[in-house]
Structures are given as C-alpha cells and as structure tokens.
Amino acid sequence: MRIPILLFTATLVLLSLVTGDSHTVSANYSCGSLAALLPLEQPGHGTPSFSSLYTNLTKCGSGLTKKEAQEAEEHGTDIPTKCKAFGGYSVYIYYSACTAEISLERGQETIHLATQAGDFKQKTVEWRMAKGKPFAVIMRVYEYSGDDLCAVGGKVTGESLIVKGLKGYERIDAEVKVKGTANPNEKAREIADKGYR
C-alpha cells in the first residue's frame, strides 16, 4: 500500500518541478484528488441527445394466446391488440362496445393513454429516447362530438398530442392542442425533453 502512495507523491513532486506551480499541485494533492491530471468536463457533457422511435399501430397482433383468443371468441369477448414497442413496453388496445382503450404495459405496470372511438384514427405512438432508453411517449388523440351510441363517437371536434412520462418520469404529463399551435409535434417533443432530468 505504501508503494502506490510513494509513486503518487513522487509524480506530484515531479509535476510541480516541471510546471513550476507547486501551489496548484499541492492544493490538488491536499484534496486527495487527481483533478489536476484529468481533462476538465466539457460544458453540456451530461446532456443527452434526444431522438424518437415509433410503434406502428396498424401492424399489431393479438394480445392473447391462441387458447385465450379461442375462449374470448366463445364468450363473445373482444380480442385486444398488442403492439411490441421499446424498453420492454407493449402498446395494448382493448375494445368495448364503442371504445378503444389504449395503454402501455410492462409487467404489472400500466399507463393509460387514451379512450378513443372503436375505429380510432391513430397510426403511431412516438417514443422519446435518451441514452438509448425510452422515457416518454407522444400520441395524437381525438375529441368527439358524441352520438346516441357512444360519447366518443360521431364527428371529430378536436385533436391534441398527449405527452406521457414512463416509469420514473411520471412528472411528464401534458397535452398540446394541434389547432392554434405552431409545430405541435415539435412542441410536444420539447415538453418531453424538458421533463427529462
């Protein structure tokens, strides 16, 4: 144990002789740090670069096993749709008489995204990524005028982009109105990225 300490001390003394700045070297040594020997951290070094990946909701399979699907058909139960996504998550779409419930699932974790009409118009879910991992999703949702059969039926009266944080990022929870917002997709991404910390 004494040999590495002696070598370290000798290195610091040698540096002080070469640089002629014994004050700086001894100050760093007294802190027990190698800061003087290591490159300084660049500004923004800890800021990740953000990107997006997408889950196509039009190319998904059944959310049930063959046996479960057969039993569901026998009981007249709607078969959910399952879309494999990122970070261990899947997008599930459950159907009722007039609605489609869209959520994210991973193990026992469920994040509800939206209740939409059974013939929902969404084509994709956008995943915001940082350091190779998803931390939030962005999805377009629709508002409906409603009809005699269903509150989420009839004419589409508005569109928004919802921004939802995944586990550990639940603080990210926003909605961007499409109408009246310049570049709503970019605004939604900006909200998601600002919530990452």
N, C-alpha and C positions, 0 to 999 in steps of 0.2 A: 504494500500500500504506500510505503514511503517513496519508492522509486518513481511512480507516476507524479506524485506531488513535487518531487525534486525536479523532474523533467519539465513540468508545467512552470515552476518558478524560474528555471533556467531560461525557458522560452520567453517569459515575460521580461526578464532582465536583458536578454539579447535584443528583444524588440525595442526596449527603452533606449539601448545604446545605438541601435540603427536609426530610430526615428528621432532621437534626441528629445523625446517628450515623456520623461519618466513620470510626470504628474498624471497624464492620461492613463498610462498603463497601470500605475499603482492604484489609481482610483477604480479602474475596472476590476483589478485583482481583488481589492478590498471588498468588492461586492460579490466576489465569488462567481463572476460572470465571464463568459467568453465573448461578450458583446463587441469588444474591440476587434476581435478576429473574424467575426461573421459579417456577411453583407447586410446592409440595412434593408428592412422590409419596404417594398415598393408601395407607393400610395395606391389604395384600392385593391391591395393584394387579396384581402378577404372577401371581396365582392364577387359572387359567382356570375357566370354568363347564363342568361336565361334562354330557353328555347321551348318549342312546342312539338308535341306528338299528338296524333289524332286516332280516335276509335271510330270506325265506320259503323253506324247503327243499322245499315241496310244489309250487312253481310254477317249476321249473327245466327247462332244455332239455338237449340232448345236449352233451357236452364234446368232440365230434368234428365234423369237417366231414362233409358228405354222403358224400364219397368214402371217408373214413376209416371212417365208420359202415358203409358197404356192405362194405368189406373186413373189418371186425370181424365182421359177421354171417356172411360167407362162411367165416371161420375159427372161428366159434363163440365169439368173444371177447365178454365183456360190455361194453356201451357205458357209459362213465362219464357222470355227471350234472354239469352245470356251472351254477352259480347266480351271476349277476353280483352283485357286492357293492359295497364302498366303498374309496376310496383306491387304486384300480387292482387290488384283490384280487378273486378269484373263489373261491367255495367249490366244491371238486371232491369228488365221491363216486365212488370206484372200487369195483367189485364183484368178489368172487371166488366160489368155490363156496358159501361160507356166511357171508361177512363183507362189511361195507361199511366202507371206509377213508375217513374224512372229513378233508380237509385244506384249507388255504388256499394259493392260488398267485398269484404276481405275477411275471411274467417267469421268471427262473431260481430265484426264491425259493419254497420250500415249507415250510409249517408244518403238521406233522401234529397233528390234534386228537384223533382217537379211532378205535378199531376197535370197531365195533358189529355187531349182528346184521344180516343182509341186509334184514330187514323193520324197520329201525330206527324208533324212535318220535319222534325229534327233529323238531320242526316249524320251529324258527328258530335262527339264530345272532344273538346280540346284540353289537353293535359299540359300544364305549365311545369317545366322541368328546371331543376337547378342541381348541379353536381351529379347529373345522371339519374336523379330521382324525381318522381312527381311530388308536388306539394300542394297543387290546387287544380281545379278544373273550371272550365268555362263552357257554358251551354246556352244556346238560344232557347227561349221559352215563349209561348204564345198566350195571349189573353183572349177569351172568347165571350161572345155576347150571350151565350147560353140558349137553350131551346127547351121545348117541352120534355125532352127525354133526358137531358143532361146539362149541368151547369157549365161544363167545359165542352159544349157543343156549339153549333151554329157558326156565325161569321167570326173570323179573327179580327179583333179590335185593336190589338197592340202587340209589340214584340219587345223583349228585353234580353239582355245577356246576364245570366247569373254567374257569379264568381264564388266558388266554394272551396275552402281550405280542407285539406285532408287531415288525417290524424297528426296532431302536434301543431297544426296550423288552423285550428278552428276559428281563430280570430279573423280570418279572411272570410267575409260573408257580405257580399254586395250585389247590387243589381244596377245595370246600366241600360237605360231606355234607349232603344235604337233610334226612334224618331226624335229629332232635335239634338242628337249628339254627333258631333263630327268624329268620324273614325271610331265607332263604338267598339270594334274589336280591339283596336289598339288601347283604348281607354280601359277596357276590361283587363287586358294583359298588364297594363301599368298598375292597376289596383292590386292584382295578384302579386306582382313582383315587389311592390312596396310593402306588402304584408309578410314577405319572406325576411326573416332576421333570426 
